[in-house]
Amino acid sequence: MDHRLLEIVACPVCYGKLTFNQESQELICKADGLAFPVQDGIPVLLEVEARSLTLEESHS
């Protein structure tokens, strides 16, 4: 994931900061507890495509 892109994208729900999890290829919003997939290098920033973070993930 391009670092410059990460600086300008925001969570579509709360407009907060997203962090990239390289292992799972997801953009994470800790505030909302959501993980947005990155498919073929393209962030899919749709709330309906996001998954909820597990309790473990949201506290790490």
Secondary structure, DSSP 8 states (H G I E B T S, - for coil): --HHHHHH---TTT----EEETTTTEEEETTTTEEEEEETTEE---GGG-EE--HHHHT-
